[in-house]
Amino acid sequence: MLYYIIRIAKFVVLWLDFAALTAALYLLTFMPKRVLDRFYPGLFRFWCKVFVHALGVDLRLHQKNRYPLPARYLMVANHPSAFEDIGIPALFPVYSLAKEEVRDWWFAGRISWAAGTLYVQRESRESRKAAADAISAALMAGKNIALYPEGGCQGRRLHTEFKHGAFDISLRTGLPIVPVFLHYEAQDDFEWRNPQTLLHKLWHFMRTVNSRANYYVFDAIDPKQFKDKLEYNQYVYKLYLQWQAKYLE
C-alpha cells in the first residue's frame, strides 16, 4: 500500500512541476521574438526533460559514436512515435523540423514556435523547398537541426525509403549528418498510428508496460565522401537497416 501511495505522490509532484513550468514558458512566448531567441531554446530543452520525467519514460542515450560529435551538424533519426519531438531535444542541443500541424498543438505548439522550431507542410512542394532553405540558413548561422528523413511517422519499422532533403542540405552546406536510431521497447505503446490523437499517445506513454526508450547515436557522416544526394541517401539508409536488424529483429 505504501508503495502505491509513494508512486501516486511522485506522479502528482512531477505533473504539478511540469504544469507550473509549462505555464511560465507559455507566458514567456508573448515576449518579442528577438528577445526569446536569446534564451528560450535552452528553456525549451529543459522543459522537454521535465516533460519526459512527467510522462515516466525511461529515456536512455547510448553513445555508439567512437569520436566526439562535431560542434555543428544536421541530425537525422527514424520516426516511429510522437515522443521523439521531446525526446530528441531533451538529449541534444538541436532545433527541430516539424509538420505544420504541430504549430497548432494547444500550449505545446506556441512553446515549440518560441523555441525556434521550423515547420513544413509535407504535401506542399513550395513549403518543402522553403523549409530546406530555412534549414540551410539556420545551419550556416551555427544552429544544429534535427529532422526525420522518412517524411513523418511511419511505424515501428523503417519506411521503404528516405527522402533526399536532409542529404541535399548536408551536401550544400558541407556539414555532417549525425544519425540517431530510436528504439522503444514497448513498441505497441509508443508507435504512432492513425487516427490516434496526441492525447491518446500521452496516455499510452504513461500507462506503458515498459517505459524504456533507447536512443543510439553514431559517428557523424562526412558529406564529402559522396558524389550526390542519392548515393548519400542510400548509404545512410543501409546503415539504418543494419541498426534495425540489430536492435529490433
Secondary structure as the mmCIF struct_conf table of DSSP 4:
data_model
#
loop_
_struct_conf.conf_type_id
_struct_conf.id
_struct_conf.beg_label_comp_id
_struct_conf.beg_label_asym_id
_struct_conf.beg_label_seq_id
_struct_conf.end_label_comp_id
_struct_conf.end_label_asym_id
_struct_conf.end_label_seq_id
HELX_RH_AL_P HELX_RH_AL_P1 LEU A 2 LEU A 28
TURN_TY1_P TURN_TY1_P1 THR A 29 PHE A 30
BEND BEND1 MET A 31 MET A 31
HELX_RH_AL_P HELX_RH_AL_P2 LYS A 33 LEU A 55
TURN_TY1_P TURN_TY1_P2 GLY A 56 GLY A 56
STRN STRN1 ASP A 58 GLN A 63
BEND BEND2 ARG A 66 TYR A 67
HELX_LH_PP_P HELX_LH_PP_P1 PRO A 68 PRO A 70
BEND BEND3 ALA A 71 ARG A 72
STRN STRN2 LEU A 74 ALA A 77
BEND BEND4 PRO A 80 PRO A 80
BEND BEND5 ALA A 82 ALA A 82
TURN_TY1_P TURN_TY1_P3 PHE A 83 PHE A 83
HELX_RH_AL_P HELX_RH_AL_P3 GLU A 84 LEU A 91
BEND BEND6 PHE A 92 PHE A 92
STRN STRN3 TYR A 95 LYS A 99
HELX_RH_3T_P HELX_RH_3T_P1 GLU A 100 ASP A 104
BEND BEND7 TRP A 105 TRP A 105
HELX_RH_AL_P HELX_RH_AL_P4 TRP A 106 ALA A 114
TURN_TY1_P TURN_TY1_P4 ALA A 115 GLY A 116
STRN STRN4 LEU A 118 VAL A 120
TURN_TY1_P TURN_TY1_P5 ARG A 122 GLU A 123
HELX_RH_AL_P HELX_RH_AL_P5 ARG A 125 MET A 140
TURN_TY1_P TURN_TY1_P6 ALA A 141 GLY A 142
STRN STRN5 ILE A 145 LEU A 147
TURN_TY1_P TURN_TY1_P7 PRO A 149 GLU A 150
BEND BEND8 GLY A 151 GLY A 152
BEND BEND9 ARG A 156 ARG A 157
BEND BEND10 THR A 160 THR A 160
BEND BEND11 HIS A 164 HIS A 164
HELX_RH_AL_P HELX_RH_AL_P6 GLY A 165 THR A 173
HELX_LH_PP_P HELX_LH_PP_P2 LEU A 175 PRO A 176
STRN STRN6 ILE A 177 TYR A 184
BEND BEND12 GLU A 185 ALA A 186
HELX_RH_AL_P HELX_RH_AL_P7 GLN A 187 PHE A 190
TURN_TY1_P TURN_TY1_P8 ASN A 194 PRO A 195
HELX_RH_AL_P HELX_RH_AL_P8 LEU A 198 ARG A 207
BEND BEND13 VAL A 209 VAL A 209
STRN STRN7 ARG A 212 VAL A 217
STRN STRN8 ILE A 221 ILE A 221
HELX_RH_3T_P HELX_RH_3T_P2 PRO A 223 GLN A 225
BEND BEND14 LYS A 227 ASP A 228
HELX_RH_AL_P HELX_RH_AL_P9 LYS A 229 TYR A 247
TURN_TY1_P TURN_TY1_P9 LEU A 248 LEU A 248
#
